[in-house]
Amino acid sequence: MVTVAIVGAGVAGLSCGLTLQALGYRVIWLDKSRGVGGRLATRRLTPGGWVDHGVRYWSPQSAELQALTQQLVGQGIVRPWSAQGFTWEQSLQPKAQTVYCAERGLNAIAKYLAQGCDIRRQHRVTTLTKLSDGWQVIAESPDGQLSLATSAVVIAMPAPQVVPLLEPLAAAAGLNQVTYDPCLSLLTTYKTLPERPSLDHSKGWYVEANHPVLSWLSLDSSKASQPQLKAVLMQSQPEFAAQYLEQLDRLAPDNPAVEALTKNAVLAMLTAAGAIVPGLEQPQTHRLHRWRYSVVNQPYPQALLTTRWPSLVGCGDWCCPSTMTNLDAAYQSGLAAAAYLNAHNACPLHLLKFGASVGKKVLRILIGAVGGCGNLFRCQPHLF
């Protein structure tokens, strides 16, 4: 059986690996985090509740991701979020759109997809070495070093984290041009929420803000059918986060100025929240999370990164044009990587055994790729 190692268990890594598994490959995921899902990140709060502090909501655009969404709805993993939507620029203005949420946070999607998968958590891949018949992957974990021999490797991480792995192989061309916007996520809880005529706390609400400090506010606890707390998520503008991170990087971790810098950033975000929804300036609790690689700013121009070795590819939300959302780009890029590996690694279609639930879909994707339909690799947005 052909073995594929996937470095990263976010949306791209999972979509790629699950497709390959359905095609009969053995797949091993290596992820440096304690969980799965990447920026499908959810924080559990006390006394009981969840806040999505990475991806704000689930909003599929492509036909493939919409099909997965219907499966998730059928399994009770996600449902339409009935919250009120607003934009803000000096005042709240209604905004209608269909988005989805998860009862226990969006990370539940990743956990659902990862069921039964061989995922090695807290494994940070440090070295890739080309062998005559495949690859040697070296990873560090709390239990020591792992050396894994594999037929092919997929790197499904943010582009800046891919570069150190591929530069020693002279395979990182073009990746330094990929850029991300950072983001600060502030998770807050309140004893009581401020009463405002336009906000229905029972339904929930979210605000896309045009403010110098904040880009997003949401009553995230409203994603639960019976919320046990009142939690508001605040996310910063990229310029504000970049300024904070630039100052933070100049300081040693044990420098007392780090605490003061973080305190000032939190205060600025709370003050901005109060300007948008008066009364949010003083939460009961708060917690700050930093995302250095939040939203792709300058993407890679192809659906996946290929190298001179057909058995080594990269994928992620940094692939495909900026007209596609990060979520759809990650999912599509993972599918493209799976199709490319299958087409170049001597695994004939007529020998593959397909799972009943995904086989037909995977077969359709691969026939298009193997049959010479280059659209999958050019990632034209109107096709997805």
Residue pairs with C-beta under 8 A, 6 or more apart in sequence:
1 24
1 25
1 26
2 24
2 25
2 26
2 151
2 152
2 345
2 347
3 25
3 26
3 27
3 28
3 134
3 150
3 151
3 152
4 17
4 20
4 25
4 26
4 27
4 28
4 150
4 151
4 152
4 153
4 154
4 341
5 27
5 28
5 29
5 30
5 135
5 137
5 148
5 150
5 152
5 153
5 154
6 13
6 16
6 17
6 27
6 28
6 29
6 30
6 153
6 154
6 156
7 13
7 29
7 30
7 31
7 125
7 137
7 153
7 154
7 155
7 156
7 157
7 165
8 29
8 30
8 31
8 38
8 155
8 156
8 157
8 316
9 17
9 29
9 31
9 33
9 36
9 37
9 38
9 110
9 114
9 117
9 119
9 121
9 156
10 36
10 37
10 38
10 39
10 40
10 110
10 156
10 157
10 316
10 330
11 37
11 38
11 40
11 110
11 317
11 327
11 330
11 331
11 334
12 156
12 315
12 316
12 317
12 330
12 331
12 333
12 334
12 337
13 29
13 31
13 38
13 154
13 156
13 315
13 334
14 29
14 36
14 37
14 110
14 113
14 114
14 117
14 334
15 330
15 331
15 334
15 335
15 338
16 154
16 156
16 315
16 333
16 334
16 335
16 337
16 338
17 27
17 29
17 117
17 154
17 334
17 338
18 27
18 113
18 117
18 358
19 334
19 335
19 338
19 339
19 358
19 362
19 365
20 27
20 338
20 341
20 342
21 27
21 117
22 354
22 355
22 358
22 359
22 362
23 338
23 342
23 347
23 352
23 354
23 362
23 366
24 347
24 351
24 352
24 353
25 342
25 347
26 118
27 117
27 118
28 118
28 120
28 148
28 150
29 36
29 117
29 118
29 119
29 120
30 120
30 123
30 125
30 137
30 139
30 146
30 148
31 119
31 120
31 121
31 122
31 123
32 122
32 123
32 124
32 125
33 121
33 122
34 121
34 122
35 107
35 110
35 111
35 121
36 107
36 110
36 111
36 114
36 119
36 121
37 106
37 107
37 109
37 110
37 111
37 114
38 54
38 110
39 54
39 55
39 291
39 294
39 326
40 52
40 54
40 55
40 106
40 107
40 109
40 110
41 52
41 53
41 54
41 55
41 106
41 107
41 289
42 50
42 51
42 52
42 53
42 54
42 102
42 104
42 105
42 106
42 107
42 108
43 50
43 51
43 53
43 105
43 187
43 287
43 289
44 50
44 105
45 51
45 187
45 189
45 229
45 231
47 228
47 229
48 228
48 229
49 189
49 221
49 224
49 227
49 228
49 229
49 231
50 104
50 105
50 220
50 223
50 224
51 105
51 187
51 220
51 221
51 231
51 233
52 101
52 102
52 105
52 106
52 107
52 220
52 223
52 233
53 185
53 187
53 233
53 289
54 106
54 185
54 291
54 294
55 106
55 326
55 327
56 206
56 216
56 218
56 233
56 235
57 81
57 99
57 100
57 101
57 106
57 206
58 69
58 72
58 78
58 99
58 100
58 101
58 102
58 106
58 109
58 327
59 97
59 98
59 99
59 100
59 325
59 327
60 66
60 68
60 69
60 100
60 327
60 328
61 324
61 325
61 328
61 384
62 324
62 328
62 331
62 332
62 384
63 384
64 331
64 332
64 335
64 361
64 365
64 384
65 327
65 328
65 331
65 332
67 361
68 331
69 78
69 100
71 357
72 78
72 100
72 109
72 112
73 79
73 100
75 112
76 103
77 102
77 108
77 109
77 112
78 100
78 101
78 102
78 106
78 108
78 109
79 100
79 101
79 102
79 103
80 98
80 99
80 100
80 101
81 99
81 100
81 101
81 204
81 222
81 223
82 203
82 204
83 101
83 203
83 204
83 205
83 206
83 218
83 219
83 222
83 223
84 94
84 198
84 199
84 200
84 203
84 204
84 205
84 206
85 94
85 95
85 96
85 97
85 99
85 205
85 206
85 208
86 92
86 93
86 94
86 95
86 198
86 205
86 206
86 207
86 208
87 93
87 95
87 207
87 208
87 209
87 210
88 207
88 208
88 209
88 210
88 211
88 276
89 209
89 210
92 198
92 207
92 276
95 208
101 223
102 108
102 109
102 223
103 223
103 224
103 225
104 224
105 223
120 139
120 141
120 146
122 141
122 142
123 139
123 140
123 141
123 146
124 139
124 140
124 141
125 137
125 138
125 139
125 165
126 138
126 139
126 140
127 136
127 137
127 138
127 165
127 168
128 135
128 136
128 137
128 138
128 153
128 165
128 166
128 168
128 169
128 312
129 135
129 136
129 138
130 169
130 309
131 149
133 151
134 149
134 150
134 151
134 152
134 311
135 149
135 150
135 151
135 152
135 153
135 311
135 312
136 147
136 148
136 149
136 150
137 146
137 147
137 148
137 149
137 150
137 153
138 145
138 146
138 147
138 148
139 145
139 146
139 148
140 146
151 311
151 345
152 311
152 312
152 313
152 341
152 345
153 311
153 312
153 313
154 313
154 314
154 315
154 337
154 341
155 162
155 165
155 166
155 305
155 312
155 313
155 314
155 315
156 314
156 315
156 316
156 334
156 337
157 316
158 180
158 293
158 316
158 317
158 318
159 175
159 178
159 180
159 300
159 314
159 316
159 318
160 175
160 178
160 180
160 292
160 293
161 293
162 172
162 175
162 305
162 314
162 316
163 172
163 175
163 176
166 172
166 175
166 307
166 314
169 307
169 312
171 307
171 308
171 309
171 312
174 300
174 301
174 305
175 300
175 305
175 314
177 298
177 300
178 296
178 298
178 299
178 300
178 318
179 296
179 297
179 298
180 292
180 293
180 294
180 295
180 296
180 297
180 318
181 238
181 241
181 242
181 294
181 295
181 296
181 297
182 238
182 241
182 242
182 245
182 290
182 291
182 292
182 293
182 294
183 215
183 235
183 236
183 238
183 241
183 291
183 294
183 295
184 235
184 236
184 240
184 241
184 244
184 265
184 269
184 288
184 289
184 290
184 291
185 233
185 234
185 235
185 236
185 288
185 289
185 290
185 291
186 233
186 234
186 235
186 236
186 266
186 269
186 270
186 286
186 287
186 288
186 289
187 231
187 233
187 286
187 287
187 288
187 289
188 231
188 232
188 233
188 234
188 270
188 273
188 280
188 283
188 284
188 285
188 286
188 287
189 229
189 230
189 231
189 232
189 283
189 284
189 285
189 286
190 230
190 231
190 232
190 280
190 283
190 284
191 230
191 284
192 230
193 201
193 219
193 230
193 232
193 279
194 277
194 278
194 279
194 280
195 279
196 277
196 278
196 279
199 205
199 277
201 219
201 222
201 230
202 222
203 222
204 218
204 219
204 221
204 222
204 223
205 218
205 219
205 222
206 216
206 217
206 218
206 219
207 216
207 217
207 218
207 276
207 277
208 215
208 216
209 215
209 216
209 217
209 272
209 276
211 237
211 272
211 275
211 276
212 237
212 239
212 240
212 272
213 236
213 237
213 240
213 268
213 269
213 271
213 272
214 234
214 235
214 236
214 237
214 269
214 272
214 273
214 276
215 235
215 236
215 237
215 238
216 233
216 234
216 235
217 232
217 233
217 234
217 273
217 276
217 277
217 280
218 232
218 233
219 230
219 231
219 232
220 231
220 232
220 233
221 227
221 228
221 229
221 230
221 231
221 232
232 273
232 280
232 283
234 269
234 270
234 272
234 273
236 244
236 269
238 294
238 295
238 297
240 265
240 268
241 290
241 291
241 294
244 261
244 265
244 290
245 290
245 292
247 261
248 258
248 261
248 262
251 257
251 258
251 261
262 288
265 288
266 286
266 288
270 280
270 281
270 282
270 283
270 286
271 281
273 280
273 281
274 280
274 281
295 326
296 317
296 318
296 322
296 326
296 329
298 322
299 318
299 319
299 320
299 321
299 322
299 329
300 318
300 319
300 320
301 321
302 319
302 320
302 377
302 378
302 379
303 315
303 319
303 320
303 332
303 333
303 336
303 376
303 377
303 378
303 379
304 313
304 314
304 315
304 319
304 333
304 336
304 337
304 340
304 377
305 313
305 314
305 315
305 319
306 313
306 340
307 313
310 340
310 341
310 344
310 345
311 341
311 344
311 345
313 337
313 340
313 341
314 337
315 330
315 333
315 334
315 336
315 337
316 329
316 330
316 333
317 326
317 327
317 329
317 330
317 333
318 329
319 329
319 332
319 333
319 336
319 379
320 329
320 332
320 333
320 379
320 381
320 384
321 379
321 381
323 381
324 332
324 379
324 381
324 384
328 384
332 379
332 384
333 379
335 365
335 376
336 369
336 376
336 377
336 379
338 362
338 365
339 365
339 366
339 368
339 369
339 370
339 376
340 369
340 377
342 366
342 369
342 370
343 366
343 369
343 370
349 363
349 366
349 367
349 370
354 360
354 362
354 363
365 376
368 375
368 376
369 376
369 377
375 383
